[in-house]
């Protein structure tokens, strides 16, 4: 029958070695890093990513402009696609005029699924009047920040666990070397070879 004595690495006893103390402290540090450090790293990364994504989205909104365009036909028979958790869209030919009496322009742009010919839809244009995707909204920015935070937390956990494995391996090697040295001193007495 096997009996476990809790906390034996922390209490002075003749069986405790220096490597046992190092391993006990390492486990404590690892627990603190996993429970406090990794979530804080994820939170810091998420806050940074949110600020960067919000700034990038504001920059895109400043560079692009939204107009109202009329759908004049489908550009292809391709199936609708979803982008970044948004509703499904498909490519269609749209026509718009910036001002009344101005010559109408035509281009291919993504329009919401279920749009029919003749419907008026919002289309985003770049500085060269080419249709471009809409800038990320607040939901996309938050989703990006959460994804970066989760990845940073996972990365921090992986680094901490890898560090723990390295320290544990080094402690085990040291412990085995200590046992070898002690056995080299004790073995002759047990086997009576040296006598």
C-alpha positions as CSV (number, residue, x, y, z in Angstrom):
1,X,0.0,0.0,0.0
2,X,1.3,3.4,-1.0
3,X,1.1,6.4,1.4
4,X,1.5,10.0,0.3
5,X,2.8,12.6,2.7
6,X,1.6,16.0,1.6
7,X,4.1,18.9,1.7
8,X,7.1,16.7,2.4
9,X,9.2,18.9,0.0
10,X,8.5,21.9,2.2
11,X,9.3,20.3,5.6
12,X,12.9,19.6,6.6
13,X,13.5,15.8,6.6
14,X,16.5,13.6,5.8
15,X,15.1,12.4,2.5
16,X,14.6,15.9,1.1
17,X,17.2,17.0,-1.4
18,X,17.9,20.4,-2.8
19,X,16.3,19.4,-6.2
20,X,13.1,18.6,-4.3
21,X,13.0,22.1,-2.9
22,X,13.6,23.6,-6.3
23,X,10.9,21.5,-7.8
24,X,8.4,22.5,-5.0
25,X,9.1,26.2,-5.6
26,X,8.8,25.7,-9.3
27,X,5.4,24.1,-9.0
28,X,4.3,27.1,-6.9
29,X,5.7,29.6,-9.4
30,X,4.1,27.7,-12.3
31,X,0.7,27.7,-10.5
32,X,0.9,31.5,-10.0
33,X,1.9,32.0,-13.6
34,X,-0.8,29.8,-15.0
35,X,-3.6,31.3,-12.8
36,X,-2.5,34.9,-12.8
37,X,0.2,35.6,-15.4
38,X,-1.3,33.9,-18.4
39,X,-4.7,35.6,-18.1
40,X,-3.0,38.9,-17.5
41,X,-0.9,38.4,-20.7
42,X,-4.0,37.6,-22.6
43,X,-5.8,40.6,-21.3
44,X,-2.9,42.9,-22.1
45,X,-2.7,41.5,-25.6
46,X,-6.4,41.8,-26.1
47,X,-6.4,45.4,-25.0
48,X,-3.5,46.2,-27.4
49,X,-5.2,44.4,-30.3
50,X,-8.5,46.2,-29.6
51,X,-6.8,49.6,-29.7
52,X,-4.9,48.7,-32.8
53,X,-7.9,47.3,-34.6
54,X,-10.1,50.2,-33.6
55,X,-7.4,52.6,-34.9
56,X,-7.1,50.7,-38.2
57,X,-10.9,50.6,-38.7
58,X,-11.1,54.4,-38.1
59,X,-8.3,54.9,-40.6
60,X,-10.2,52.7,-43.2
61,X,-13.4,54.6,-42.5
62,X,-11.5,57.9,-43.2
63,X,-10.1,56.6,-46.5
64,X,-13.3,55.1,-47.8
65,X,-16.7,56.5,-48.3
66,X,-20.1,54.9,-48.5
67,X,-22.6,55.5,-51.3
68,X,-26.0,54.1,-52.3
69,X,-25.9,52.0,-55.5
70,X,-28.6,50.2,-57.5
71,X,-28.1,46.5,-58.2
72,X,-28.4,45.9,-62.0
73,X,-27.5,42.2,-62.1
74,X,-25.5,39.4,-60.8
75,X,-21.8,39.2,-61.8
76,X,-21.6,35.5,-61.4
77,X,-23.6,32.5,-60.4
78,X,-21.3,31.8,-57.5
79,X,-22.8,30.8,-54.2
80,X,-23.0,33.5,-51.5
81,X,-20.1,33.7,-49.1
82,X,-19.8,34.9,-45.5
83,X,-17.0,37.3,-44.5
84,X,-15.8,37.5,-40.9
85,X,-19.1,36.4,-39.2
86,X,-21.1,38.8,-41.3
87,X,-24.2,37.9,-43.3
88,X,-23.7,36.0,-46.6
89,X,-22.9,38.1,-49.6
90,X,-22.5,37.6,-53.3
91,X,-20.9,39.6,-56.2
92,X,-23.3,41.7,-58.2
93,X,-23.1,44.5,-60.8
94,X,-24.1,47.8,-59.2
95,X,-24.7,51.3,-60.7
96,X,-24.5,54.7,-59.0
97,X,-24.2,58.4,-59.7
98,X,-22.5,60.7,-57.2
99,X,-24.7,63.7,-58.1
100,X,-27.9,64.1,-60.0
101,X,-27.2,64.5,-63.7
102,X,-23.8,63.0,-63.5
103,X,-22.9,60.0,-65.7
104,X,-23.7,56.7,-63.9
105,X,-20.8,54.4,-63.1
106,X,-21.0,50.6,-63.0
107,X,-18.8,48.2,-61.1
108,X,-18.9,44.8,-59.4
109,X,-19.3,44.8,-55.6
110,X,-20.4,42.5,-52.8
111,X,-24.0,42.9,-51.9
112,X,-26.1,41.2,-49.1
113,X,-27.6,37.8,-49.8
114,X,-31.2,38.0,-50.9
115,X,-30.7,41.3,-52.8
116,X,-32.6,41.5,-56.1
117,X,-32.1,43.5,-59.2
118,X,-33.3,47.0,-58.7
119,X,-32.6,47.1,-54.9
120,X,-30.5,49.9,-53.5
121,X,-27.6,48.8,-51.4
122,X,-24.8,50.5,-49.6
123,X,-21.4,50.2,-51.3
124,X,-18.0,51.3,-50.0
125,X,-15.6,53.0,-52.4
126,X,-11.9,53.7,-52.0
127,X,-10.2,56.9,-53.2
128,X,-10.1,55.7,-56.8
129,X,-13.9,55.0,-56.7
130,X,-13.4,51.2,-56.7
131,X,-15.7,49.1,-54.6
132,X,-14.0,47.8,-51.5
133,X,-15.2,45.8,-48.4
134,X,-16.8,47.8,-45.6
135,X,-14.4,48.8,-42.8
136,X,-14.6,46.5,-39.8
137,X,-17.4,47.4,-37.4
138,X,-17.3,47.3,-33.6
139,X,-18.2,43.6,-33.5
140,X,-15.3,42.6,-35.8
141,X,-12.9,44.7,-33.7
142,X,-14.0,43.0,-30.5
143,X,-13.9,39.5,-32.1
144,X,-10.3,40.3,-33.3
145,X,-9.3,41.4,-29.8
146,X,-10.8,38.3,-28.2
147,X,-9.0,36.1,-30.7
148,X,-5.7,37.7,-30.0
149,X,-6.3,37.6,-26.2
150,X,-7.1,33.9,-26.3
151,X,-4.1,33.1,-28.5
152,X,-1.8,35.1,-26.2
153,X,-3.2,33.3,-23.2
154,X,-2.6,30.0,-24.9
155,X,0.9,31.0,-25.9
156,X,1.7,32.1,-22.3
157,X,0.4,28.8,-21.0
158,X,2.5,26.9,-23.5
159,X,5.6,28.8,-22.6
160,X,5.0,28.3,-18.8
161,X,4.4,24.6,-19.2
162,X,7.5,24.3,-21.4
163,X,9.6,26.1,-18.8
164,X,8.2,23.8,-16.2
165,X,9.1,20.7,-18.2
166,X,12.7,22.0,-18.7
167,X,13.1,22.8,-14.9
168,X,11.6,19.4,-14.0
169,X,13.9,17.5,-16.3
170,X,16.9,19.4,-14.9
171,X,15.8,18.6,-11.4
172,X,15.3,15.0,-12.2
173,X,18.8,14.7,-13.8
174,X,20.3,16.4,-10.7
175,X,18.3,14.1,-8.4
176,X,19.5,11.0,-10.3
177,X,23.1,12.3,-10.2
178,X,22.9,12.8,-6.4
179,X,21.5,9.3,-6.0
180,X,24.3,7.9,-8.1
181,X,26.9,9.6,-6.0
182,X,25.3,8.5,-2.8
183,X,24.9,4.9,-4.1
184,X,28.6,4.9,-5.1
185,X,29.4,5.6,-1.4
186,X,26.8,3.2,0.1
187,X,26.9,0.3,-2.4
188,X,30.3,-1.1,-1.2
189,X,28.9,-1.4,2.4
190,X,25.8,-3.2,1.2
191,X,27.5,-5.6,-1.2
192,X,30.6,-6.1,0.9
193,X,32.8,-5.7,-2.2
194,X,35.0,-3.1,-0.7
195,X,35.6,-5.1,2.5
